[in-house]
Amino acid sequence: MDMQNLKNNESRPAFRILILEDNTLDAELIKFELRKAGFAFSSMVVETQESFIEALRNFSPDIILSDYDLPGYSGDQALACAKKNYPEIPFILVTGAVTEERAIEVLTSGARDYVLKHRLDRLAPAVRRALEEVYEYRARKKAEHELIKARRNLESKVKKRTAQLQKEIAERMRAAEQLKESEIRYRLLFENMRDGFFLAEPVYDDTGGPADWRFLDVNEAWAAMTGFPAKDAIGKLNSELFPGVEKIFYETVARVAETGEPENLEAFSNAMGRWYSFRLFSPRPCVAAAIVSDITERRREEEETARRRQLLQSIFDNMPVMLVLLDSQGRFVLNRHTEKVMGWTKEEADKGNFLSRVYPDKAYLAEVMEFIETGKTGWREWVATAKNGERVPLDWANLRLDNDTVLGIGVDLRERKAVEAALKESEERFRVAQELSPDGFTILRPVRDEKGRIVDFTWVYENAAVARMNGTDPKEVIGRRLLELFPGHRGSPFFNAYRQVAETGRQIIMEARYQGETIVKPTWFRIVVVSMGGDIAVLAQDITGRKTAEEEFLKRTAELEYANKGLESFSRSVSHDLRAPLRAIDGYSRILLLEKGKDLDNEAEGMLRKIRDSAQKMDRLINDLLNYSRSGCATLSQKTVDMDALTSELWNEQVAANPERRMELKKRCLPKASADEVLIRQALSNLIANAVKFTRHRDNAIIEIEGSSCGGEAVYSIKDNGAGFDMKYYDRLFGVFRRLHSESEYEGTGVGLAIVQRIIHRHGGRIWAEGKPGKGAEFHFSLPAAD
């Protein structure tokens, strides 16, 4: 069967269909739809995993049609089995109900398509597309095989040509060797040169630019310098011996060979990792000669000297202490930190009488000068005067570098003295805070045995909260052993935590229950243990009330999870078991109308149509109930939702569904929201569809949608000029099956607004409405604004 025959209904050949379905009526409806579409096929219907696998092996189907939920076997499992063993067979899901998320999962797992059982008119196009894809795939694989064969033939020809080129190159190299032997006399002139020497001819690329050079001759010094003997270098391209040579080398050699003007070049060779000096000249047209000297050591010494000078200058300038150089001429050099502390600049310090400005008191200045001139070592505190007049305490020392230079090193003591004062004040505040804290605070000191192991702790400090918890007097416990006071701590999680922090220095936060000694009732504590020098500090908080609340919360959570599982099971039962008979009623009524309609009178035909309408209405009602249930159970997957783009997309769907109507959308300022895109799409779709439905009797329906954002909340409104509603019935507006208009006026199940309210509440938002009979309605709702 090929693609052309598949597209031609009159000449369509037979193919095999494997149907995985536990409902016989649904299977018959599937085959009926395909025959009605003109397909010729043979089929096999299976219900279990064993029969499905056997049919795959023996029946050899061209396509697989599968229900999603079957007793003991699912469409997911059947799809995985088919993709693993027969990946080329297209797999189409034919099911009664499937969520959008589940449909996406099935399609991304390898299914070609999915068709809902109440829309079997879409089955034939889906089957046709799947079969067309299969035959296109087979044709593509055949073309790939032919392409591989052609590539292999081409590779064989390339190998033959390569061998020929290699032979030609070898012959050229032999000719170069013969030429070298004829130039022995020329070689004797430069063999004994101490510097490296080579002759080269430039090599150009396709654009005429210098791209390489070829060695014509080299001396022994060059060979020793590079490690390449003459026999390995002559006739070779430079790039073959030294890959990665900078372009400046190729440009310089080409310029000398072209102009005949000598040039000198010093450059670093990445290929050799060394510095070289090149003295270039042209002994004959289009040839360059180079005398090469290795100057790596000289350059390294120069660079090291410059680096050390720069490093010393950088250290002097950027040291976070005050540095001052004083020479025998009385000249001062200040580093940046000294300028920052004192406010004087280097230029101001070099104007003379600098010390008299820093120490204006003459007696004090004389003492400073004596300290400098005698070369006394050690640190001493001085009080200097900054440029702004502030008195700055300094810790200062002098270091004599040589007979002419003294280096002064100083530390600004203002911050340290301020810290000392603040620390003293902080210690007092800490003591008061700990005494007033409702949480317990204890300091313990490890007690070690002769092997250095921690065996106990000595009580160093406890605040009033610990005294209340333990029923102890701080004056009586300070200095005593922990296990002496509370033997129940031995081997407890608390004691183990104390020991681990004392040994490792790493903080531990833990929650545990304790009972014993003075704490008779089982009590939960949250403790934070940190290292404090050689001691440990323990912060203890009574969290018994919180733990009791958590246990109650976990119990209620488990109960809710059990209830949700029951609701999910009920939804699956409704979807599979209750809707199947409705599909059968609707399907067989449709078959009667199609095949026997001409034999029925008007009354019988009208009854059959009423049966179909009732079955379809019941199916919509069940579907709305399932959507209402799922909107409250589905896990939220919040992300940034472009409400403006989503509104435009949903409005275009309504315009396409109502081509005969005149409708106008006025859309303004719709901020982005943080929400579950699937659920918000359903909620916004229901509200827009309501506005379209209740403006049906207007010659020109006008629907306005706008929004605003404030304080982390986005608020949206949807206003129409339709039928409206009476506010005295507002309490019925968002109820399930609570309609404000008769079904004969406006169709619907009465569940749409209830679903909207549940979705908005799931996001932590609000929804409300305003309306007047005959004056239209306005719905408002809020969502978390996107960041």
Secondary structure, DSSP 8 states (H G I E B T S, - for coil): --HHHHH-GGG---EEEEEE-S-HHHHHHHHHHHHHTT--EEEEEE-SHHHHHHHHHHT--SEEEE-SEETTEEHHHHHHHHHHH-TTS-EEEEES---HHHHHHHHHTT-SEEEEGGGGGGHHHHHHHHHHHHHHHHHHHHHHHHHHHHHHHHHHHHHHHHHHHHHHHHHHHHHHHHHHHTTHHHHHTTTT-SSEEEEEEEEE-TTS-EEEEEEEEE-HHHHHHHS--HHHHTT-BHHHHSTT--HHHHHHHHHHHHH---EEEEEEETTTTEEEEEEEEEEETTEEEEEEEE-HHHHHHHHHHHHHHHHHHHHHHH-SSEEEEEETT--EEE-HHHHHHH---HHHHTTS-HHHHHS-SHHHHHHHHHHHHTT--S-EEEEEE-TTS-EEEEEEEEEE-SSSEEEEEEEE-HHHHHHHHHHHHHHHHHHHHHHH-SSEEEEEEEEE-TTS-EEEEEEEEE-HHHHHHHT--HHHHTTSBHHHH-GGGTTSHHHHHHHHHHHH---EEEEEEEEETTEEEEEEEEEEEEEETTEEEEEEEE-HHHHHHHHHHHHHHHHHHHHHHHHHHHHHHIIIIIHHHHHHHHHHHHHHHHHHGGGS-HHHHHHHHHHHHHHHHHHHHHHHHHHHHHHHHS---EEEE-HHHHHHHHHHHHHHH-TTS-EEEEEE----EEEEHHHHHHHHHHHHHHHHHTTTT-SSEEEEEEEEEETTEEEEEEEESS----GGGGGGTTSTT--SS-TTTS---S-HHHHHHHHHHHTT--EEEEEETTTEEEEEEEEEB--
